[in-house]
Amino acid sequence: MARQSHLFVAAEVAPANIAALKDLLASMTAAPGEADPANAIVPFGRIDGLHVARFVLLEDPSLPDRIGVTDLPPVEPTRLALLADGDGSPDEIVDRFAAVAAEGLARLFGHCDPTLDPATIAAWMRRHRIVPAATYVNWPGRDARQVREEAGLHAALLAVRLAHPEAPLDVLGPLLREAARATPLTPLAKPRIAERIGDAAHFLLLPVLALVLAPVLILAMPVLIPMLRTRETEDPVIAPRPAPARNRMLSEIEDRDVANQYSAIGTVKTGLFRLWLTIAILWIINWGARHLYRSGRLGRVNTIHFASWVFLDDKRRVVFASNYDGSREAYNDDFINKVAFGLNLSFSNGLGYPRTNWLIFGGARHEQDFKWYLFHHQIPTQVWYNAFRGLTTYDMARNARLRAAIERGPEGEALRRLVAEI
């Protein structure tokens, strides 16, 4: 069974190289922010098993927020980051990138390390890989080949349905089955025993840790609760009104397809209390994404393809990236209306976040401040590649249901439901 992994590779860019690097990244696009799959630098379309990928310059517009609020310097390194979600392990994704685009990767990351050699790019990428604190996959195990084959199945079934709009079910059924037989479908892989044992062991980590730590946490509550409430009432809210020019710049790289990308960066609130709280919450989010939210929904939100949270700079900052269906505004509203508590848990330890109560209340419910806070931390994605343009998470789930129905051999009411799905 192919498990999807997240790859995050980042290295510091010298300030003098940033302009030239931006020009090189722009040469990889067919439209602002949208990757040309066949570009000469990194031809994403030739990399097997790739779902989505991006190159993004981690230039943090929120660093001045630290002045007068924290003891942290208002300067951090600018990095070039490659983020990719694909089938297999991170090492396998690195090898596929290097096999197809070693020279291009060396050109890009040569702005970070001028000694880079295409022959050693894979080893260099492994050394500069950062393991994410948390990741989310819409449907773990649904590999790139499955997505393509099931999209082809839907196209074949839809063509039959459109060609025979008035045909009764007893006529339509054989035609649909014949179209399905002509569409190649690779048998779905099942989890190996080792994967099942690994998942079971990982699942047990949270309840075991809860049992072990519960007595300590109960004893510490008289201290931890005042620490939390003091910080929640005193930490500043930093959510400036968006600048129109910056909004136009970010909007230019959005809404070019049914899916969009989102990249953001920000500082973790200072102090060990906030740091360890962030680490714990992201660990739980990662656990939940692996074991609870593996059937196309993150809570009640079903529009996210992939998401990740990655620490930078000795955990002073976090990079968040997601790939989602619909517009930015609809994406934000979906979360506010359905899982505001999850947003608060995920992001309330970020410097400037709208004020929360008991970690889960308030926060994102202050809608205007929350949206301005998100915009304040969003950064442009210079190059974004989506292997499945035109396919939403809903489309992928529907196509999987069509496959399952065809393989069962639908008859009667099952055939009627199948036709309604097409």
N, C-alpha and C positions, 0 to 999 in steps of 0.2 A: 504494500500500500504506500503510495507516494505521500509523504508528509511535507507540507509547505514550510519553508523556512524564510526568515527575514535576514537579509545581509545588509550591514551598515559598515561602510568603510569611509574613514574621514582622515584628512591631514591638513595641517596648517598651511595657508597660502600667504606668502610675503605680500605686504600691501602694494609693492611696486608691480606685482604680477596680476593683480585682480582685474584690471581693465582688459589685458590681453586674454585672460582666461574667460572672461565674459564673452568676448568676441568669438572665441573658439567654441564655447557652448552654444552660442547663437547659430553657428554654422551647422549644428546638428539638428536644427528644427525645420519643420515644414511650415509652421506658423508660430507666433510667439508662444514659447513654452511647450509646444507640441512636437515631440520627437518625430523626425523622419525615420521610419523603421529601417531604411536602407542607407542611412547616412554613412559617410566614409570614416567617421571617427569610431563610433560604437554602433554597428548595425544591429540594433536590438532584435529585429525580426529574424535574425539567423541564430539567436541563442535559444536552444531547446529548453523547454520547461519553464520559461519565463512568463509570469503573469503581468506584473507591473514593475516599473523601475523609474528612477529619477536621479538626476544630478542637481544638487542645490547648493548654492553658496550660503553658508551659515553666517550671514551678516546680521547681527542682533540689534534691531532698532530700539529695544527696550533697555539697553545697558545704562543710559542716563538716569533711569528710574532709581538706580542704586544710590545716587548722590544724596547725601543728607539723610538717608533712610537706613543704610547698611554701612559696614566698614569695608565692603568689597570694592575693588577698583572699578571705575566705569569703563574699563577696557578689557576685552578678552580676544583671543586669536580668532581671525576669520578662517574658516575651514571650507574645503570642498568636500562634499559628502556624496557618496553613491549609496542609494537605498534601492534594494531589489527584493521582491517577493517571488519565489519560484519553487518548483518541485525539488525535493531532495534536501540534503544538508547544506549549510552555508559553504562548506568546503567544495561541494559539488557545484554550487552556483558560481563560486570563484573560478573554478576550473573551466566552466563553460564560457564565462566572460573572457578569460585569458585565451582560450582556444580560438575564439572568434575575433577578438579585438585587442590583442596584446599591445600592438603599436599605438593604437588610439588611446588606450588607457594610459600608456606611458607618456603620451603627449599631454593628456589632461593632468594627470597627477605629477607630471614633470614640473608644473608650476608650483608644486609643493616640495618636490625633491628633484633637483636638476640632475642627480646622478642616476635616475631611474633607467633601467634597461628592460626592453620588452621581454627578454628571456627570463627575467626574474620577477615580472609583475605579479604573478600569482602569489609568490612568497611574500612580496611587499604588501599586497592587499591583506593577506592573513595577519601580518604583524600590525596592520592599522585597522583591523576589524574591531568594532566595539559591540559587545554582546548586549542586546536590548534588555531593558528592565521588564518590559511586558510587550506582548504582541497579541494581535487578534486576527483570526482567519475566518472568513464567512462560513466556509464549509471545508474543514480539514479533510484531506484525502482526495478531493476533487481535482485531479491533475489537469494540466493544460490540454493534453490529448483528449481527455474525456469531455472537457468543455467544447472543444472544436467539433468532435464527433457528434455530440448531442445537439449542437447548433445545426450541424448538417442534417441530422435526423428531423429536427423541427422544420427546416426549410423544405425537405422532401415531402413531409406530411402536409405542410401548408400548401404546397404546389398542387397536390392531389385534391385537397379540400376546395381550393379556389377553382380548379378545373372542373369540378363536379359539385357546384353549390346546391343543387336540388336533389342530389342522389340520395336514395333511402339508405338506411344503415346496412341493410343486407347486401347492398351493392358497394357501399363505401368501405366496409370492413375489409374485404379481400384486397381492394385497391390500396388501402393504407398499409396492410401487411406486406404486400408486394413491394411497395416503395421502401418500407423499412428493411426488407431483406436485401434490397439493392444498396443500402447505406451501410458502409462498414462500421462496426462497433467493436472495439477491443474489449474483451471481458474485463470487468472491474476487479482490481486486485483486492484481496482481503488482508486485514492486518496480520502480520506474522506473530507467532507466539511471543517472541522477544518484545515486540512493540506493545502487546497487550499487558505483559508483565510490567514493562516500564511505565505504562500509563497507570496501571493499578497502584504501583509503588508511589508514583508522583501524586496520585489522588489522595493517598493516605497521609501525605505530608501535612496537609492543613489540619485535619482532625487530630493528628498526633501532636503537632505543635500547639494546638489550642489546649489540649489536655495538659501538656507539660507546662505551658506558660500561664494558664488560667490562674493558679494560686498567686503567682507573682504579680500579675496584672490586677487582680482583685485587691491585693495589699497595697499596690501602688496607686490605685484610683484616687484616694484623697489628695495625692500630689499631682497626678496627671490631669485630673479634671480642672482644677484651678489654672494649671499651666495652659491648657487648651483654651479655656474661656477668656483668660487674660489676653492671649494673643489674638483671638477672634475679635475682641472688642477694640484692640489697640492697633492692629496691623493696618497700614494705610491702603486705601483703594486707589489704584492708579489706572484709570480708564479714560484717556483723553478722546475728545471728539475726533473722528477720522478726518484726515486731510483729503480733500477731493482729488488732488493729483495722485496721491498714493492709491486711493480707491480705484481710479481709472487704470493705473498700472497693474494692479492685481486682477481687476476684472478682465483685462485684455488677454490673460492666459487662462481664463475659465470659460465654461459653457461652450466648448467646441465639440462636445459629444454628450452622450447621455450620462457619462461619468466624469468626475472631476478629481483633482488632487488638492490636498491641503498640507502645507508645511508651516510649522510654528516653532518658536524657540523662546525660552524665558528663564529667569533666575529662580532658584528655589529659595524660599524664605530662609533667612539665616538662623543658625542655632541647631544644636543636636536634636532638640525635640522635633522640629519640623523636618529635619533631614531623615531621621529614623522613621518618622510617621510616613513620609513619602516613600521610602524604601519598602516599608511594610505594605502600604496600600497598593503599590504597583506590583509587588509580589503576589498579592491576593488577586488583583485583576488578571495577572498572567495565569494564575491557577484556574480562575473561573473561566477564562477564555478557552483554556485547554480542556476543561472537563464539563462545564455547564453550558457554555454558549458555543456549541459546535454544530448547530443545525440551522444556520443562516440568520440568526438573530442575536444581537447584543442587547439583552433586555428586550424591549419591545421595538427596537430599531433594526430594520432588516435591509438597510441601504448601504452598509459598509462592506467593501470587499476585503480590505486589509487595513490594519492600523498598528502603530508601534510607538513606544515611549523609550527614549534612549538618554542615559545620563552622559554629560560632558564635563570636562574641567574639574575632576575630582568631585563630581556630583554637585557642583555649584549651579549647573544649568541642566535643563531637559529639552530635548528635541522631540516634538510630536509630529507624526506624519500619518495621513490617512488617504484612502482612495474610496470614493463614495459616489452614489448616484444622485442626480439632481443638482440643483443650484446651491451655492453657499448659504443663502438665506434660508432655504427649505431645510438644509442639513442642520443648521443651528436651531431652527424652530422645532425640528423633530426631536432633538435631544432635550431641549428645554421643556417641551410638553410631555415627554414620555419618561425620561430618565435623568431629570435634573439632579437627583441625589448622586447619581453616578458621576456626573460632571464635577460636582462639588468634591467628591472623594478623589477624583483623578487629578484635579487642577487647583484645588483650594490652597495647596501649599506653595503655589507660585506667587512670587512677589507681585503685589498690586491686585490680586484677585478680589472680586466683589465679596463683601463681608458675609461669612457663613455663621450659622448657629448649630453647635453640636456636629460640625463637619458636614452634615447632609442637608440641612435646611438653609434657606436664603440662597446666597451665592448666585447661581445661574437663574434663580427666580427674579433677581433684579435684572430684568431682561436687557434694558438699554446698556447698563454698565457692563453686563456680561458680553454682549456683542461688541461693544467698543473695546473691551479688554482683549477679546479674541483677535480683533482686527489689529490692535496695537502690537500683537506678538506674531502675526502672520508674516511670513517672508515669501518672496516670489520663488517658484520652482522654475529654474532656468530650462530644464529639459525633462519632460514627463512622457513615458511610454506606457501605453495600455495595449496589451496583446489582443484584447477582445472588445474592440470598439463596437458600439451599437448594442452590446449585451449588458443588461442590468443584472443585479443579483436575482430579481424576480424572474427574468428570462432564463437564467441558468437553472434555477430551481424548477421552473416549469419544464424545461427540456429534460431534466433528470426524471421528472414524473412521467413524461411521455415515454422515455426509454423503458422505465420500469413497467409501464402499462403494456407496451408492445411486447416486452419479454415475457409477461404473464399470459399473453394471448387473449386480449380483451374480447368478451362476448356480451351481448345483452346490455345491461345497465352500465357495465364497465366500458363497453365500446362507446356508449352515449357520452360518458364522462370524458373519455379520451378525445372525442370529436370536439367537445366543448372547450377543451384545453388548447387545442391547436391554434 
